[in-house]
Amino acid sequence: MGEVTENGYQTLRDLIDGTDTGRSWDWHSILDDEDSEVTRVDPSDSRSEWTHDDDSQTLVRETTLTGDDDDVSTPVTLNASALHETETDSDNLTPEESFTDATIEQEDDEVKVTHEVEVPQV
């Protein structure tokens, strides 16, 4: 059995962070404390972005939600996220990543959700 080459790992990284525009892991699903999806944020949505350095082993997706967002019904307690390839697929591409409960109750409440994916460095 062969090992993945440096180019192979770079291809995986490009797929995950959307550099490869054919496919990506760009849909950020945000879950509430009842394990229901509150929203799945589109890769072109200005509230969400990849924030890691190009050479980092940890790829980081950050999404900021507020009580003023049309897709967030208040009050809501958020506590997990996952990444998906499309808006409608049901299988996570990453395990759900839990975080400390964060409640959005009012329009000016804001929560930044960070989801990390470990990928071997190139």
N, CA, C and O atoms as CSV, one atom per row, in Angstrom:
chain,resi,resn,atom,element,x,y,z
A,1,MET,N,N,0.851,-1.172,0.000
A,1,MET,CA,C,0.000,0.000,0.000
A,1,MET,C,C,0.894,1.231,0.000
A,1,MET,O,O,1.844,1.311,0.778
A,2,GLY,N,N,0.590,2.199,-0.878
A,2,GLY,CA,C,1.381,3.420,-0.963
A,2,GLY,C,C,0.853,4.486,-0.028
A,2,GLY,O,O,-0.277,4.419,0.454
A,3,GLU,N,N,1.700,5.472,0.215
A,3,GLU,CA,C,1.308,6.602,1.039
A,3,GLU,C,C,0.851,7.750,0.159
A,3,GLU,O,O,1.233,7.842,-1.008
A,4,VAL,N,N,0.040,8.616,0.718
A,4,VAL,CA,C,-0.393,9.799,-0.002
A,4,VAL,C,C,0.812,10.729,-0.158
A,4,VAL,O,O,1.570,10.944,0.787
A,5,THR,N,N,0.974,11.268,-1.348
A,5,THR,CA,C,2.096,12.169,-1.623
A,5,THR,C,C,1.789,13.582,-1.136
A,5,THR,O,O,0.667,13.880,-0.729
A,6,GLU,N,N,2.791,14.436,-1.183
A,6,GLU,CA,C,2.606,15.844,-0.808
A,6,GLU,C,C,1.520,16.473,-1.670
A,6,GLU,O,O,0.675,17.214,-1.169
A,7,ASN,N,N,1.543,16.178,-2.961
A,7,ASN,CA,C,0.530,16.702,-3.875
A,7,ASN,C,C,-0.859,16.173,-3.505
A,7,ASN,O,O,-1.849,16.898,-3.605
A,8,GLY,N,N,-0.930,14.913,-3.081
A,8,GLY,CA,C,-2.205,14.331,-2.657
A,8,GLY,C,C,-2.785,15.055,-1.456
A,8,GLY,O,O,-3.982,15.340,-1.412
A,9,TYR,N,N,-1.923,15.356,-0.467
A,9,TYR,CA,C,-2.397,16.088,0.706
A,9,TYR,C,C,-2.850,17.492,0.328
A,9,TYR,O,O,-3.853,17.979,0.849
A,10,GLN,N,N,-2.124,18.146,-0.573
A,10,GLN,CA,C,-2.514,19.488,-0.989
A,10,GLN,C,C,-3.869,19.447,-1.678
A,10,GLN,O,O,-4.686,20.350,-1.496
A,11,THR,N,N,-4.111,18.419,-2.459
A,11,THR,CA,C,-5.403,18.262,-3.127
A,11,THR,C,C,-6.522,18.126,-2.101
A,11,THR,O,O,-7.588,18.718,-2.267
A,12,LEU,N,N,-6.290,17.350,-1.036
A,12,LEU,CA,C,-7.291,17.208,0.033
A,12,LEU,C,C,-7.559,18.545,0.710
A,12,LEU,O,O,-8.709,18.904,0.963
A,13,ARG,N,N,-6.494,19.274,0.998
A,13,ARG,CA,C,-6.646,20.580,1.652
A,13,ARG,C,C,-7.459,21.522,0.763
A,13,ARG,O,O,-8.351,22.222,1.243
A,14,ASP,N,N,-7.143,21.535,-0.545
A,14,ASP,CA,C,-7.855,22.398,-1.490
A,14,ASP,C,C,-9.330,22.024,-1.588
A,14,ASP,O,O,-10.189,22.896,-1.720
A,15,LEU,N,N,-9.619,20.736,-1.524
A,15,LEU,CA,C,-11.002,20.273,-1.557
A,15,LEU,C,C,-11.757,20.768,-0.330
A,15,LEU,O,O,-12.871,21.279,-0.442
A,16,ILE,N,N,-11.144,20.614,0.839
A,16,ILE,CA,C,-11.820,20.981,2.085
A,16,ILE,C,C,-12.092,22.470,2.165
A,16,ILE,O,O,-13.208,22.869,2.498
A,17,ASP,N,N,-11.100,23.308,1.868
A,17,ASP,CA,C,-11.299,24.747,2.081
A,17,ASP,C,C,-11.866,25.486,0.878
A,17,ASP,O,O,-11.970,26.712,0.892
A,18,GLY,N,N,-12.235,24.737,-0.174
A,18,GLY,CA,C,-12.909,25.359,-1.299
A,18,GLY,C,C,-11.998,25.952,-2.353
A,18,GLY,O,O,-12.481,26.559,-3.309
A,19,THR,N,N,-10.672,25.790,-2.201
A,19,THR,CA,C,-9.754,26.271,-3.220
A,19,THR,C,C,-10.010,25.539,-4.529
A,19,THR,O,O,-9.929,26.134,-5.603
A,20,ASP,N,N,-10.321,24.241,-4.441
A,20,ASP,CA,C,-10.749,23.459,-5.594
A,20,ASP,C,C,-12.227,23.780,-5.783
A,20,ASP,O,O,-13.070,23.307,-5.020
A,21,THR,N,N,-12.539,24.571,-6.781
A,21,THR,CA,C,-13.905,25.074,-6.926
A,21,THR,C,C,-14.902,24.034,-7.423
A,21,THR,O,O,-16.103,24.301,-7.466
A,22,GLY,N,N,-14.421,22.860,-7.797
A,22,GLY,CA,C,-15.342,21.821,-8.240
A,22,GLY,C,C,-16.154,21.248,-7.099
A,22,GLY,O,O,-17.338,20.956,-7.267
A,23,ARG,N,N,-15.544,21.084,-5.954
A,23,ARG,CA,C,-16.220,20.536,-4.772
A,23,ARG,C,C,-15.609,21.183,-3.540
A,23,ARG,O,O,-14.502,21.717,-3.603
A,24,SER,N,N,-16.316,21.141,-2.427
A,24,SER,CA,C,-15.759,21.705,-1.196
A,24,SER,C,C,-16.528,21.214,0.026
A,24,SER,O,O,-17.579,20.583,-0.086
A,25,TRP,N,N,-15.983,21.516,1.167
A,25,TRP,CA,C,-16.617,21.211,2.450
A,25,TRP,C,C,-17.127,22.524,3.040
A,25,TRP,O,O,-17.041,22.729,4.251
A,26,ASP,N,N,-17.648,23.399,2.214
A,26,ASP,CA,C,-17.892,24.785,2.578
A,26,ASP,C,C,-19.194,25.090,3.301
A,26,ASP,O,O,-19.335,26.190,3.834
A,27,TRP,N,N,-20.137,24.185,3.346
A,27,TRP,CA,C,-21.409,24.487,4.001
A,27,TRP,C,C,-21.268,24.253,5.501
A,27,TRP,O,O,-21.043,23.124,5.937
A,28,HIS,N,N,-21.402,25.320,6.292
A,28,HIS,CA,C,-21.215,25.259,7.744
A,28,HIS,C,C,-22.573,25.131,8.417
A,28,HIS,O,O,-23.362,26.076,8.429
A,29,SER,N,N,-22.837,23.965,8.974
A,29,SER,CA,C,-24.089,23.664,9.652
A,29,SER,C,C,-23.960,24.032,11.129
A,29,SER,O,O,-23.030,23.587,11.802
A,30,ILE,N,N,-24.883,24.837,11.629
A,30,ILE,CA,C,-24.886,25.256,13.028
A,30,ILE,C,C,-26.087,24.600,13.705
A,30,ILE,O,O,-27.215,24.693,13.221
A,31,LEU,N,N,-25.826,23.930,14.839
A,31,LEU,CA,C,-26.855,23.153,15.534
A,31,LEU,C,C,-27.212,23.766,16.882
A,31,LEU,O,O,-26.403,24.450,17.509
A,32,ASP,N,N,-28.448,23.504,17.313
A,32,ASP,CA,C,-28.879,23.996,18.621
A,32,ASP,C,C,-28.721,22.922,19.693
A,32,ASP,O,O,-28.231,21.825,19.426
A,33,ASP,N,N,-29.142,23.254,20.897
A,33,ASP,CA,C,-28.977,22.352,22.036
A,33,ASP,C,C,-29.917,21.153,21.991
A,33,ASP,O,O,-29.859,20.295,22.872
A,34,GLU,N,N,-30.778,21.079,20.984
A,34,GLU,CA,C,-31.642,19.909,20.778
A,34,GLU,C,C,-31.167,19.087,19.582
A,34,GLU,O,O,-31.884,18.214,19.093
A,35,ASP,N,N,-29.954,19.374,19.117
A,35,ASP,CA,C,-29.312,18.696,17.993
A,35,ASP,C,C,-30.059,18.908,16.675
A,35,ASP,O,O,-30.000,18.067,15.779
A,36,SER,N,N,-30.758,20.033,16.567
A,36,SER,CA,C,-31.453,20.399,15.325
A,36,SER,C,C,-30.637,21.468,14.602
A,36,SER,O,O,-30.023,22.331,15.229
A,37,GLU,N,N,-30.642,21.394,13.280
A,37,GLU,CA,C,-29.911,22.387,12.507
A,37,GLU,C,C,-30.658,23.720,12.540
A,37,GLU,O,O,-31.833,23.797,12.180
A,38,VAL,N,N,-29.959,24.761,12.976
A,38,VAL,CA,C,-30.528,26.103,13.005
A,38,VAL,C,C,-30.388,26.730,11.628
A,38,VAL,O,O,-31.328,27.327,11.103
A,39,THR,N,N,-29.201,26.585,11.052
A,39,THR,CA,C,-28.935,27.098,9.714
A,39,THR,C,C,-27.754,26.355,9.120
A,39,THR,O,O,-26.935,25.782,9.838
A,40,ARG,N,N,-27.681,26.375,7.801
A,40,ARG,CA,C,-26.513,25.846,7.094
A,40,ARG,C,C,-26.030,26.990,6.216
A,40,ARG,O,O,-26.693,27.367,5.249
A,41,VAL,N,N,-24.874,27.535,6.559
A,41,VAL,CA,C,-24.410,28.768,5.943
A,41,VAL,C,C,-23.667,28.488,4.643
A,41,VAL,O,O,-22.732,27.689,4.592
A,42,ASP,N,N,-24.108,29.162,3.611
A,42,ASP,CA,C,-23.612,29.082,2.249
A,42,ASP,C,C,-22.144,29.534,2.174
A,42,ASP,O,O,-21.748,30.449,2.897
A,43,PRO,N,N,-21.343,28.911,1.318
A,43,PRO,CA,C,-19.940,29.312,1.193
A,43,PRO,C,C,-19.747,30.748,0.719
A,43,PRO,O,O,-18.694,31.335,0.965
A,44,SER,N,N,-20.741,31.324,0.047
A,44,SER,CA,C,-20.599,32.708,-0.418
A,44,SER,C,C,-21.164,33.721,0.586
A,44,SER,O,O,-21.127,34.926,0.333
A,45,ASP,N,N,-21.680,33.247,1.707
A,45,ASP,CA,C,-22.268,34.108,2.728
A,45,ASP,C,C,-21.156,34.893,3.440
A,45,ASP,O,O,-20.169,34.313,3.890
A,46,SER,N,N,-21.325,36.185,3.532
A,46,SER,CA,C,-20.293,37.038,4.148
A,46,SER,C,C,-20.108,36.787,5.642
A,46,SER,O,O,-19.129,37.251,6.227
A,47,ARG,N,N,-21.033,36.059,6.266
A,47,ARG,CA,C,-20.901,35.763,7.697
A,47,ARG,C,C,-19.914,34.640,7.974
A,47,ARG,O,O,-19.576,34.390,9.131
A,48,SER,N,N,-19.442,33.955,6.925
A,48,SER,CA,C,-18.627,32.758,7.117
A,48,SER,C,C,-17.391,32.799,6.224
A,48,SER,O,O,-17.444,33.258,5.083
A,49,GLU,N,N,-16.270,32.306,6.772
A,49,GLU,CA,C,-15.035,32.268,5.989
A,49,GLU,C,C,-14.039,31.274,6.585
A,49,GLU,O,O,-14.122,30.912,7.758
A,50,TRP,N,N,-13.097,30.843,5.746
A,50,TRP,CA,C,-11.954,30.065,6.214
A,50,TRP,C,C,-10.934,31.057,6.736
A,50,TRP,O,O,-10.636,32.040,6.059
A,51,THR,N,N,-10.386,30.824,7.932
A,51,THR,CA,C,-9.490,31.808,8.549
A,51,THR,C,C,-8.093,31.268,8.831
A,51,THR,O,O,-7.294,31.956,9.466
A,52,HIS,N,N,-7.778,30.066,8.381
A,52,HIS,CA,C,-6.468,29.477,8.665
A,52,HIS,C,C,-5.405,30.014,7.709
A,52,HIS,O,O,-5.711,30.546,6.642
A,53,ASP,N,N,-4.152,29.860,8.124
A,53,ASP,CA,C,-3.023,30.155,7.250
A,53,ASP,C,C,-2.901,29.030,6.233
A,53,ASP,O,O,-3.264,27.892,6.531
A,54,ASP,N,N,-2.403,29.322,5.051
A,54,ASP,CA,C,-2.292,28.324,3.989
A,54,ASP,C,C,-1.475,27.103,4.387
A,54,ASP,O,O,-1.743,25.999,3.914
A,55,ASP,N,N,-0.485,27.290,5.249
A,55,ASP,CA,C,0.386,26.171,5.610
A,55,ASP,C,C,0.019,25.533,6.948
A,55,ASP,O,O,0.795,24.740,7.482
A,56,SER,N,N,-1.133,25.859,7.489
A,56,SER,CA,C,-1.551,25.334,8.783
A,56,SER,C,C,-2.082,23.907,8.664
A,56,SER,O,O,-2.723,23.554,7.674
A,57,GLN,N,N,-1.812,23.102,9.672
A,57,GLN,CA,C,-2.352,21.743,9.715
A,57,GLN,C,C,-3.830,21.765,10.093
A,57,GLN,O,O,-4.575,20.850,9.743
A,58,THR,N,N,-4.247,22.789,10.795
A,58,THR,CA,C,-5.639,22.919,11.217
A,58,THR,C,C,-6.351,23.925,10.325
A,58,THR,O,O,-6.004,25.106,10.301
A,59,LEU,N,N,-7.360,23.441,9.584
A,59,LEU,CA,C,-8.178,24.318,8.757
A,59,LEU,C,C,-9.317,24.835,9.631
A,59,LEU,O,O,-9.953,24.059,10.343
A,60,VAL,N,N,-9.577,26.136,9.580
A,60,VAL,CA,C,-10.529,26.764,10.493
A,60,VAL,C,C,-11.622,27.486,9.706
A,60,VAL,O,O,-11.344,28.359,8.884
A,61,ARG,N,N,-12.865,27.104,9.977
A,61,ARG,CA,C,-14.033,27.758,9.382
A,61,ARG,C,C,-14.729,28.554,10.478
A,61,ARG,O,O,-15.060,27.994,11.523
A,62,GLU,N,N,-14.955,29.838,10.264
A,62,GLU,CA,C,-15.620,30.678,11.252
A,62,GLU,C,C,-16.888,31.275,10.655
A,62,GLU,O,O,-16.891,31.790,9.537
A,63,THR,N,N,-17.958,31.192,11.430
A,63,THR,CA,C,-19.240,31.761,11.024
A,63,THR,C,C,-19.780,32.583,12.180
A,63,THR,O,O,-19.800,32.119,13.320
A,64,THR,N,N,-20.217,33.799,11.892
A,64,THR,CA,C,-20.787,34.668,12.913
A,64,THR,C,C,-22.283,34.836,12.657
A,64,THR,O,O,-22.710,35.253,11.580
A,65,LEU,N,N,-23.061,34.496,13.682
A,65,LEU,CA,C,-24.523,34.628,13.606
A,65,LEU,C,C,-24.977,35.691,14.593
A,65,LEU,O,O,-24.362,35.882,15.642
A,66,THR,N,N,-26.068,36.387,14.246
A,66,THR,CA,C,-26.652,37.371,15.154
A,66,THR,C,C,-28.157,37.133,15.249
A,66,THR,O,O,-28.738,36.393,14.454
A,67,GLY,N,N,-28.761,37.765,16.221
A,67,GLY,CA,C,-30.204,37.676,16.383
A,67,GLY,C,C,-30.955,38.399,15.283
A,67,GLY,O,O,-32.167,38.231,15.150
A,68,ASP,N,N,-30.262,39.195,14.498
A,68,ASP,CA,C,-30.866,39.946,13.403
A,68,ASP,C,C,-30.855,39.167,12.084
A,68,ASP,O,O,-31.456,39.608,11.104
A,69,ASP,N,N,-30.177,38.015,12.051
A,69,ASP,CA,C,-30.106,37.204,10.832
A,69,ASP,C,C,-31.472,36.583,10.523
A,69,ASP,O,O,-32.156,36.094,11.421
A,70,ASP,N,N,-31.859,36.608,9.250
A,70,ASP,CA,C,-33.156,36.065,8.833
A,70,ASP,C,C,-33.295,34.570,9.107
A,70,ASP,O,O,-34.402,34.084,9.337
A,71,ASP,N,N,-32.186,33.838,9.085
A,71,ASP,CA,C,-32.243,32.387,9.260
A,71,ASP,C,C,-32.039,31.931,10.704
A,71,ASP,O,O,-31.888,30.737,10.964
A,72,VAL,N,N,-32.036,32.875,11.636
A,72,VAL,CA,C,-31.869,32.549,13.060
A,72,VAL,C,C,-33.101,33.018,13.822
A,72,VAL,O,O,-33.360,34.216,13.931
A,73,SER,N,N,-33.857,32.055,14.347
A,73,SER,CA,C,-35.032,32.387,15.159
A,73,SER,C,C,-34.604,32.504,16.615
A,73,SER,O,O,-33.918,31.624,17.134
A,74,THR,N,N,-35.001,33.576,17.268
A,74,THR,CA,C,-34.630,33.785,18.664
A,74,THR,C,C,-35.817,33.493,19.571
A,74,THR,O,O,-36.966,33.654,19.159
A,75,PRO,N,N,-35.553,33.068,20.792
A,75,PRO,CA,C,-34.236,32.729,21.338
A,75,PRO,C,C,-33.785,31.345,20.854
A,75,PRO,O,O,-34.604,30.473,20.565
A,76,VAL,N,N,-32.456,31.167,20.774
A,76,VAL,CA,C,-31.898,29.880,20.383
A,76,VAL,C,C,-30.564,29.689,21.095
A,76,VAL,O,O,-29.794,30.635,21.263
A,77,THR,N,N,-30.306,28.455,21.508
A,77,THR,CA,C,-29.030,28.116,22.132
A,77,THR,C,C,-28.256,27.232,21.179
A,77,THR,O,O,-28.689,26.129,20.843
A,78,LEU,N,N,-27.110,27.723,20.745
A,78,LEU,CA,C,-26.247,27.001,19.813
A,78,LEU,C,C,-25.197,26.229,20.594
A,78,LEU,O,O,-24.719,26.693,21.629
A,79,ASN,N,N,-24.830,25.023,20.087
A,79,ASN,CA,C,-23.788,24.290,20.812
A,79,ASN,C,C,-23.000,23.291,19.969
A,79,ASN,O,O,-22.232,22.507,20.527
A,80,ALA,N,N,-23.163,23.293,18.637
A,80,ALA,CA,C,-22.373,22.373,17.812
A,80,ALA,C,C,-22.395,22.837,16.364
A,80,ALA,O,O,-23.251,23.619,15.951
A,81,SER,N,N,-21.423,22.329,15.603
A,81,SER,CA,C,-21.405,22.601,14.172
A,81,SER,C,C,-20.765,21.436,13.437
A,81,SER,O,O,-20.106,20.587,14.038
A,82,ALA,N,N,-20.972,21.411,12.124
A,82,ALA,CA,C,-20.382,20.387,11.259
A,82,ALA,C,C,-20.228,21.000,9.871
A,82,ALA,O,O,-20.793,22.054,9.580
A,83,LEU,N,N,-19.462,20.332,9.024
A,83,LEU,CA,C,-19.275,20.797,7.653
A,83,LEU,C,C,-19.919,19.820,6.681
A,83,LEU,O,O,-19.908,18.607,6.894
A,84,HIS,N,N,-20.480,20.370,5.613
A,84,HIS,CA,C,-21.166,19.593,4.581
A,84,HIS,C,C,-20.690,20.034,3.205
A,84,HIS,O,O,-20.150,21.128,3.039
A,85,GLU,N,N,-20.900,19.164,2.224
A,85,GLU,CA,C,-20.523,19.502,0.851
A,85,GLU,C,C,-21.593,20.327,0.145
A,85,GLU,O,O,-21.271,21.151,-0.711
A,86,THR,N,N,-22.855,20.117,0.492
A,86,THR,CA,C,-23.931,20.831,-0.188
A,86,THR,C,C,-24.927,21.393,0.825
A,86,THR,O,O,-24.820,21.152,2.027
A,87,GLU,N,N,-25.881,22.134,0.317
A,87,GLU,CA,C,-26.915,22.736,1.151
A,87,GLU,C,C,-27.870,21.696,1.728
A,87,GLU,O,O,-28.457,21.907,2.789
A,88,THR,N,N,-28.026,20.562,1.022
A,88,THR,CA,C,-29.060,19.609,1.417
A,88,THR,C,C,-28.565,18.228,1.825
A,88,THR,O,O,-29.363,17.412,2.285
A,89,ASP,N,N,-27.266,17.937,1.673
A,89,ASP,CA,C,-26.824,16.579,2.021
A,89,ASP,C,C,-26.979,16.341,3.518
A,89,ASP,O,O,-26.829,17.256,4.327
A,90,SER,N,N,-27.280,15.104,3.865
A,90,SER,CA,C,-27.539,14.790,5.266
A,90,SER,C,C,-26.325,14.224,5.999
A,90,SER,O,O,-26.316,14.176,7.229
A,91,ASP,N,N,-25.312,13.801,5.267
A,91,ASP,CA,C,-24.130,13.224,5.906
A,91,ASP,C,C,-23.069,14.288,6.168
A,91,ASP,O,O,-22.632,14.991,5.256
A,92,ASN,N,N,-22.666,14.390,7.435
A,92,ASN,CA,C,-21.592,15.320,7.782
A,92,ASN,C,C,-20.296,14.862,7.132
A,92,ASN,O,O,-20.040,13.663,7.023
A,93,LEU,N,N,-19.478,15.818,6.700
A,93,LEU,CA,C,-18.135,15.500,6.229
A,93,LEU,C,C,-17.145,15.530,7.384
A,93,LEU,O,O,-16.030,15.021,7.270
A,94,THR,N,N,-17.551,16.124,8.485
A,94,THR,CA,C,-16.762,16.141,9.717
A,94,THR,C,C,-17.694,15.745,10.857
A,94,THR,O,O,-18.910,15.911,10.752
A,95,PRO,N,N,-17.137,15.228,11.933
A,95,PRO,CA,C,-17.999,14.975,13.097
A,95,PRO,C,C,-18.562,16.300,13.626
A,95,PRO,O,O,-17.967,17.359,13.428
A,96,GLU,N,N,-19.697,16.226,14.290
A,96,GLU,CA,C,-20.206,17.425,14.952
A,96,GLU,C,C,-19.194,17.848,15.995
A,96,GLU,O,O,-18.713,17.031,16.781
A,97,GLU,N,N,-18.875,19.129,15.994
A,97,GLU,CA,C,-17.925,19.682,16.948
A,97,GLU,C,C,-18.706,20.508,17.952
A,97,GLU,O,O,-19.283,21.538,17.604
A,98,SER,N,N,-18.723,20.053,19.204
A,98,SER,CA,C,-19.469,20.746,20.254
A,98,SER,C,C,-18.674,21.929,20.800
A,98,SER,O,O,-17.444,21.951,20.762
A,99,PHE,N,N,-19.410,22.897,21.304
A,99,PHE,CA,C,-18.797,24.039,21.985
A,99,PHE,C,C,-19.709,24.447,23.133
A,99,PHE,O,O,-20.847,23.988,23.223
A,100,THR,N,N,-19.209,25.304,24.003
A,100,THR,CA,C,-19.988,25.773,25.142
A,100,THR,C,C,-21.256,26.458,24.637
A,100,THR,O,O,-21.205,27.253,23.699
A,101,ASP,N,N,-22.398,26.146,25.265
A,101,ASP,CA,C,-23.669,26.747,24.863
A,101,ASP,C,C,-23.547,28.259,24.701
A,101,ASP,O,O,-22.971,28.947,25.544
A,102,ALA,N,N,-24.102,28.755,23.602
A,102,ALA,CA,C,-24.138,30.191,23.331
A,102,ALA,C,C,-25.560,30.535,22.916
A,102,ALA,O,O,-26.082,29.971,21.954
A,103,THR,N,N,-26.187,31.457,23.636
A,103,THR,CA,C,-27.585,31.791,23.386
A,103,THR,C,C,-27.714,33.129,22.677
A,103,THR,O,O,-27.086,34.120,23.049
A,104,ILE,N,N,-28.540,33.127,21.654
A,104,ILE,CA,C,-28.907,34.357,20.955
A,104,ILE,C,C,-30.352,34.649,21.328
A,104,ILE,O,O,-31.253,33.872,21.012
A,105,GLU,N,N,-30.569,35.786,22.010
A,105,GLU,CA,C,-31.905,36.145,22.466
A,105,GLU,C,C,-32.445,37.403,21.806
A,105,GLU,O,O,-33.651,37.537,21.601
A,106,GLN,N,N,-31.542,38.330,21.474
A,106,GLN,CA,C,-31.950,39.620,20.939
A,106,GLN,C,C,-31.251,39.886,19.613
A,106,GLN,O,O,-30.292,39.200,19.259
A,107,GLU,N,N,-31.739,40.889,18.882
A,107,GLU,CA,C,-31.171,41.221,17.579
A,107,GLU,C,C,-29.675,41.522,17.629
A,107,GLU,O,O,-28.945,41.166,16.704
A,108,ASP,N,N,-29.210,42.171,18.694
A,108,ASP,CA,C,-27.802,42.571,18.752
A,108,ASP,C,C,-26.887,41.504,19.361
A,108,ASP,O,O,-25.684,41.735,19.484
A,109,ASP,N,N,-27.427,40.344,19.746
A,109,ASP,CA,C,-26.583,39.245,20.231
A,109,ASP,C,C,-25.811,38.658,19.060
A,109,ASP,O,O,-26.338,38.549,17.952
A,110,GLU,N,N,-24.560,38.281,19.307
A,110,GLU,CA,C,-23.695,37.753,18.255
A,110,GLU,C,C,-22.909,36.560,18.775
A,110,GLU,O,O,-22.391,36.592,19.891
A,111,VAL,N,N,-22.819,35.505,17.966
A,111,VAL,CA,C,-22.055,34.312,18.321
A,111,VAL,C,C,-21.137,33.959,17.153
A,111,VAL,O,O,-21.584,33.863,16.010
A,112,LYS,N,N,-19.857,33.767,17.448
A,112,LYS,CA,C,-18.910,33.311,16.434
A,112,LYS,C,C,-18.679,31.818,16.661
A,112,LYS,O,O,-18.239,31.402,17.733
A,113,VAL,N,N,-18.982,31.024,15.640
A,113,VAL,CA,C,-18.833,29.574,15.702
A,113,VAL,C,C,-17.592,29.193,14.902
A,113,VAL,O,O,-17.464,29.537,13.727
A,114,THR,N,N,-16.682,28.480,15.557
A,114,THR,CA,C,-15.437,28.053,14.921
A,114,THR,C,C,-15.436,26.543,14.781
A,114,THR,O,O,-15.693,25.824,15.747
A,115,HIS,N,N,-15.146,26.059,13.576
A,115,HIS,CA,C,-15.078,24.621,13.319
A,115,HIS,C,C,-13.692,24.316,12.755
A,115,HIS,O,O,-13.267,24.933,11.777
A,116,GLU,N,N,-12.988,23.366,13.370
A,116,GLU,CA,C,-11.624,23.042,12.963
A,116,GLU,C,C,-11.561,21.646,12.363
A,116,GLU,O,O,-12.246,20.726,12.810
A,117,VAL,N,N,-10.708,21.504,11.322
A,117,VAL,CA,C,-10.471,20.231,10.662
A,117,VAL,C,C,-8.970,20.008,10.620
A,117,VAL,O,O,-8.226,20.835,10.093
A,118,GLU,N,N,-8.524,18.884,11.178
A,118,GLU,CA,C,-7.094,18.537,11.151
A,118,GLU,C,C,-6.765,17.805,9.859
A,118,GLU,O,O,-7.373,16.785,9.535
A,119,VAL,N,N,-5.794,18.340,9.125
A,119,VAL,CA,C,-5.336,17.748,7.868
A,119,VAL,C,C,-3.808,17.752,7.897
A,119,VAL,O,O,-3.206,18.757,8.277
A,120,PRO,N,N,-3.170,16.649,7.503
A,120,PRO,CA,C,-1.702,16.651,7.505
A,120,PRO,C,C,-1.145,17.816,6.704
A,120,PRO,O,O,-1.673,18.178,5.653
A,121,GLN,N,N,-0.065,18.396,7.222
A,121,GLN,CA,C,0.587,19.498,6.530
A,121,GLN,C,C,1.268,19.007,5.274
A,121,GLN,O,O,1.673,17.849,5.171
A,122,VAL,N,N,1.382,19.907,4.329
A,122,VAL,CA,C,2.082,19.600,3.076
A,122,VAL,C,C,3.563,19.835,3.286
A,122,VAL,O,O,4.356,19.641,2.365
